[in-house]
């Protein structure tokens, strides 16, 4: 059997980058059942309502929606169950210190397969205020307009 290579993105949480300033990211494995993996391989998942937390010396992810596998029967999983994250002890300690310091939260950013294994990218993030969100959108729009103007100017010169 040929082993998978590379990275295949299943789901991204675009809303997280809009609502939070992501300071540091970590790659974590996940403890999944067989039907969850099969459902993910079909490209079905939703990260928008998900959040992660540290409980004891373990990291957990909650509210990630992985729909039931269509060909599964009694072995199927529940769609929004709590799943354990696989991180190094040092990473868990760093994350717990950052979150307990206050103002920071753990947000799932991307769910993907790397070399055939399901991975979740989580970020230590601080919430944006409403004016920060507007300012980020304005900066992105200004950059887009400047790039467009430079492109048209460069075309005229040719």
N, C-alpha and C positions, 0 to 999 in steps of 0.2 A: 504494500500500500504506500502511495506517495504521500509524504508529509507536506502539510501546507506551509508556505513561506510568505512573509510579508505581513501587511496589516490590512484588515478589512473592517471598515467602520460600520457599525450596526445602527447606532443612534448618537446624536449630539444634543446637548442642552444649550441651545443658542440663547435662551432666556437668561441663563445664569450669567453670561458675560455682560448682558444688558443690566441686570439687577445688582451685580456684585463686582467689586474690584478683586480679581483673583491674584493673590500674592505669591502663592507657591502651589505647585501641582505635584501629585504623587500618583504612581501607577500601582494599582492593587489588583490582585486576583480575586475571584469570587467563588464561594462554595455554591455550586449549582447542581440541580438534579438533571437527569438525562433529557427529560422533556423540555426543560428550560433551555438547554443547549440547542436542541433541535429547533425550538421556536426562534432562538436568536439567530441561528444559521439561515433561517428564512427571512431575516432582516426585520424582525418585529420586536420593538421595544419602545418605551416612552420614559424619558428621564425628567420631565418638567417638574413634577411634584416631589421628586426624590430628595432625600437628605441623608447625611451620614452622621454618625455619632460614635463616641468612644464610651464603652461601658466596661468597667474593670480594666483588664489589659487586652481587650479585644475591640476591633472596629466592626461596626455594623452599618448596613445600608437599608433604608426603609422607604416604602412608597414608590419604588421603581416598578413600573407596570410591564411585565413580560407576559403577553397573552398566552392562554393555554395552547398546547400543541394540537393541531387539527386532527392528527391521526392517533393521538393518545387516548387511552380509556381510563380505567381506574388508577393508572399510574400517573395521571396528570397532576400538575402542581397548581397551587393557588396563585392567581395573577399578581397579587400585591403582598407577598410575604416578606418577612424580615430575612435578609441574607447576610452571611458573615463575609467580611473582607479579609483578604490575606495580605498582611503587611509585616515588615520586619519590626521587631520590638522597639528598636531605636526610632523608627518612623512613627510608630504609635505614640511613643513618649513625646516626640517633638510636636506632633499634632495635638495631643492632649494639653500640652503646655500652652500652645498658641490659642486654642479654643477657650481654655480656662482663664486666660489673661483677660478675656472680655472683648466683645465687639466682633469676634471672628466666628465663622461657622464653616462647616464642611459641606461642599456642594458637589454633586456628581456632574462632570463636564462631558465625558465621552465614554461610550461603551463600544468596544471593538474586539476583534480577534487578532492576536499577534502570534504567529507561528502555530495556529490551531488552538490556542488557549484563550478563553474569554478574559478580558481585562477591563478594568474600569479606571478612568482617570478622574481623581477627585482633587478638588482645590480648596485650600484654606483661603477663605474670602471674607471681605468686609462689605457690608451692605452699602449701596449707593443711596444717596438722597435724591429727591425728584429733580432738583436743579443740576445735580451731577449727571443724571441720565440725559437731560436736555442738552447739556454742554457737550457730552460725548457725541450725541447725534449731530449737533451743529458742527463740531470739528470734523467728523467723518464726511458730512455733506460739503464743507468747505474744501477739504482735501480732494474730494471727487471732482468738484468744479474746477479747481486749480489744475488737476491732471488733464481734464477735458480741454481746458484752455491751452495748455502746453502742447497737447496733441494736435489741435487745430493750427496752432502757430507753427509747429514743426512741419506740418503738411504744406502750409503756404510757402515756406522757405525752400521746399524742394523743387 
